[in-house]
Amino acid sequence: MVPTWPAGPGRPGVATAAAVLGLVTAGLTALMTAGLLFGLADGDDEAAFLLTIVTGVLCAAGFLAGGIRLLSRTSADLLFATSLAALASLALIAVVAETTLYGDDAGFLLGLAFLGAPLPAVTAVLARSRATVGWASSGP
């Protein structure tokens, strides 16, 4: 049985959505990072790819831990902070790719940054919503 909080019984849908999006983003980030690792093993040793792999591993771990913490009603702070960090790292990856790469490699990383930004952005908004923060802060 889920304890009630001041706005009603159970977990609000927006908190569930934030946690699930965090977990989905963790999985997609891990999948893309693994794919880039295979590319790195084939000889791509560009700094932009290394940056993408390092930030991808860190963000995937943060999204996974943040989603689990939110589902266990501990806090939404880690999920929110990881979302902001992921957005910042995607912007950094885009800048590094634009300034150091050319051709298909630059296009790939720019596309990755552009297409990867909506999930952490929506996750950040949902994790910082009033209902999510209120429910998580009134936890056991």
N, C-alpha and C positions, 0 to 999 in steps of 0.2 A: 504494500500500500504506500502510495506517494503522499508525504505529508502536505498539508495545505499551506498555502502562503496567503498573504493578505488579499490578493486579487482573485482568489478562487482555488478550487482543488486542482491538483495535478500540475504537470509541466506545461507551460504555454507553448503553443505551436511554433512561435518564432524562436524559442530556445531550442526546440527539437530541430528546426530547420537549420539554425546556425551550427549546431553540433554535427548534423548529418553532412552539411556542406563542408565543414572542416574535415571530416573523415574522408569524404569523396575527394576533396582537394589534396589531402595527404596521399591518397592512392594514385591519383593522376600525376602528382608531382614525382612520386617514387617511380612510377612507370616511365615517365619522360627522362628522369635522371638515369635510370638503368639503360635506356636506349642511347643516351649520350655517352654513357660509360663504354658501351660497345663501340661507338664511333671513336672514342678516345683510344681504345685498344687498337683500332685500325690505323692509327697514326695521326689523327687530328690532335695536335698539342697546342692549339691556340689558347691564349689566355681567356678569351671570352667563353670558350667551352669549359675550361677549368672552373671559372667563376660560376657558371651555370650549374655545374655539378655540385660544387661545394654549397652554394646557397640552396640548391634543390634538396640536398640531404638534410640540411638544417631546417628548412621550411617544412619538409614532409614530417620530420620528427615533431616539430612544434605544432603543426596542424593535428597530428594524431593525438599527441598528449593533450592539447587544448580541447579537442572534441570529446575525448574521454573524460576530462575534468569537468566539462560543462554537463555532460550526461550524468555524471555522478554528483552534480549540484555543488561542486567545490567552488568554482569561479569561472567567469567568462573572460577574465583578464588575459590569460595566456593565448586563447584563441584570437582575441582582438589584437594583441601585440604581434602575434605571428602573421596575421593578415596584413597589418601595416608593414611589417618587415618584408613580407613576400612582395607587396606592391613596390616597396623601395628597391628590392633586389631586381625585380623585373625592369624597373626604370634604369637601373645601373647596367643591367645586361644589355638593354637596348642601346644605351650610350656607348658602351664598350664595343658592342658589335658594329655599330655605325662608324666608329672611329678607327677600328683596327682590322675589320674584315671587309671583304668585297665579294660580289657575286652571290652565288647560292648560299654560302655560309652566312653572310650578313642577312640575306633575306629570310633564311630559316630562323635565326635567332630573333630578328625583329618580329617575325610572325608569331613566334613562340611567346614573346613578351606581350604583344598586342592581344593575342587570343587567350593568354593565361591570366590577364589582369581582371576580367569580370568576376571570376569565382572568389578570389580573396577580397575584392571590393564588396561584393554582396555579403560575404561572410562577416566582414568587419562591421557593416551596417547592422546586420542581424544580431551579432554578438554584443553590440553596444546599445541595442534597443532597450527601452525602459522596462519592458516585460521580462526580457532575458536577464538583465542586471538585477532587477528586483527579485526574481525567482531565485537566481543563483546566490544572491547575498542573504536571503532568508533561509538558507539551507541548514541542515542539521549541524 
